[in-house]
C-alpha cells in the first residue's frame, strides 16, 4: 500500500508556511533576524541616553591633598529622627551628646567649641565624622556653628576603602 492509493498525499511539502508565493517564504524566515538586528541597532544608538534613576550626575573636585591637617577636635554626627519634637541630628563631642534641633543643646555645643578654640592658641581643625544618612543641611549648620565659635578649618572626612 502506498500513499497514492489512499489519495491524501500532498503534491509538494508545505513546511510551516502554507500560503504565499514561493519567493516570499525565505523572506518570512528572515523576519525574526531582521527584527533582532533593528532592536540591537536601536539600543546601541539610544543606550547611552537611558538612565537607571532620575537625577543629576556631577563630578566632585579632587581633594587638594591626600593628607589632611591633624584634627584638634573630633565630632561624630548621627541621624536621629525620633529625638524629641524637633528632630535633627545627634552630635557627640567631648563625651557629651547634643541635639541639633534643640536650641539649648546647640548653645551648649557652641560653648564647648569656643572653650576648645580658646584652649589652643593655634587654629583648631574640627574633624566631622558623619553618617551618610545625615542631612547636608545639618552638616552646614555644624560648619556655621564651628565658624561662629572661632574655628578656622572644618574637615568632613571620607570613609577610607
C-alpha positions, 0 to 999 in steps of 0.5 A: 500500500502506498500513499497514492492509493489512499489519495491524501498525499500532498503534491509538494511539502508545505513546511510551516508556511502554507500560503504565499508565493514561493519567493516570499517564504525565505523572506518570512524566515528572515523576519525574526533576524531582521527584527533582532538586528533593528532592536540591537541597532536601536539600543546601541544608538539610544543606550547611552541616553537611558538612565537607571534613576532620575537625577543629576550626575556631577563630578566632585573636585579632587581633594587638594591633598591626600593628607589632611591637617591633624584634627584638634577636635573630633565630632561624630554626627548621627541621624536621629529622627525620633529625638524629641519634637524637633528632630535633627541630628545627634552630635557627640563631642567631648563625651557629651551628646547634643541635639541639633534641633534643640536650641539649648543643646546647640548653645551648649555645643557652641560653648564647648567649641569656643572653650576648645578654640580658646584652649589652643592658641593655634587654629583648631581643625574640627574633624566631622565624622558623619553618617551618610544618612545625615542631612547636608543641611545639618552638616552646614549648620555644624560648619556655621556653628564651628565658624561662629565659635572661632574655628578656622578649618572644618574637615568632613572626612571620607570613609577610607576603602 
